[in-house]
Amino acid sequence: MEMIERPWGWYKVVDVGPRYKVKQIEVNPASSLSLQMHYHRSEHWVVVSGTALVQVEDKKYLLAEGQSTYIPQTKKHRLTNPGIVPLKIIEIQSGSYLEEDDIVRYDDIYGRDS
């Protein structure tokens, strides 16, 4: 389980199989992933600890520990930690292609491109 550092925190792939991948993700306080979408996968996020601000298309909502949400493929989405403690989630990806290059970024506070 290699930890992959990102400007917003880090993730580890904890399991992978045909058409699925499971990641442990930690988002630093006051940090945010890019507004993005995926052509080939959907995602299910489960909050382990902290508070998640989730955006799917134009809808925004909060999730607390133990709550979850589903992100359909091709829907623009963003994960933000609005709190003062690290946000820990489990992400379950499913689809025909699960690599990191299936990310289309629309907005990124760290200046990253697609």
BELKAKA-V284662 format. One record per residue. N is the residue number from 1. SS is DSSP state (alpha for helix, beta for strand, coil for the rest). NEAR is the number of other C-alpha atoms within 12 Angstrom. D_CENTER is the distance of its C-alpha to the mean C-alpha in whole Angstrom. Layout:
n->[N/N]
ss->[SS/SS]
near->[NEAR/NEAR]
d_center->[D_CENTER/D_CENTER]
This chain:
n->[1/2/3/4/5/6/7/8/9/10/11/12/13/14/15/16/17/18/19/20/21/22/23/24/25/26/27/28/29/30/31/32/33/34/35/36/37/38/39/40/41/42/43/44/45/46/47/48/49/50/51/52/53/54/55/56/57/58/59/60/61/62/63/64/65/66/67/68/69/70/71/72/73/74/75/76/77/78/79/80/81/82/83/84/85/86/87/88/89/90/91/92/93/94/95/96/97/98/99/100/101/102/103/104/105/106/107/108/109/110/111/112/113/114]
ss->[coil/coil/beta/beta/beta/beta/coil/coil/beta/beta/beta/beta/beta/beta/beta/beta/beta/coil/coil/beta/beta/beta/beta/beta/beta/beta/beta/coil/coil/coil/beta/beta/coil/coil/beta/beta/beta/coil/coil/coil/beta/beta/beta/beta/beta/beta/beta/beta/beta/coil/coil/beta/beta/beta/beta/beta/coil/coil/beta/beta/beta/beta/beta/coil/coil/coil/coil/beta/beta/beta/beta/coil/coil/coil/coil/coil/beta/beta/beta/beta/beta/coil/coil/coil/coil/coil/beta/beta/beta/beta/beta/beta/beta/beta/beta/coil/coil/coil/coil/coil/coil/coil/coil/beta/beta/beta/beta/coil/coil/coil/coil/coil/coil/coil]
near->[13/12/15/18/14/19/21/27/26/25/27/24/24/20/19/20/16/13/19/24/27/27/29/29/36/37/37/29/24/23/29/33/39/29/30/31/31/31/25/24/29/31/35/27/36/32/33/23/26/29/33/42/33/35/27/25/20/12/14/17/22/24/29/24/21/18/23/26/29/24/30/24/27/22/26/29/37/37/44/38/34/24/22/16/17/27/38/35/39/32/32/32/35/29/24/18/22/27/19/20/16/21/30/24/26/22/20/23/18/16/13/18/15/17]
d_center->[18/17/15/13/14/12/13/11/11/11/9/12/12/15/16/16/19/20/17/15/12/11/9/10/7/9/9/13/15/15/12/9/7/9/10/9/10/11/15/15/12/11/8/9/7/10/11/13/14/14/13/10/11/9/11/11/14/17/16/14/14/14/13/15/15/16/14/12/11/11/9/12/13/14/13/11/8/7/6/9/11/14/16/18/17/14/11/10/8/9/7/9/10/13/15/18/16/13/14/12/14/13/11/13/13/15/14/13/15/15/17/16/17/15]
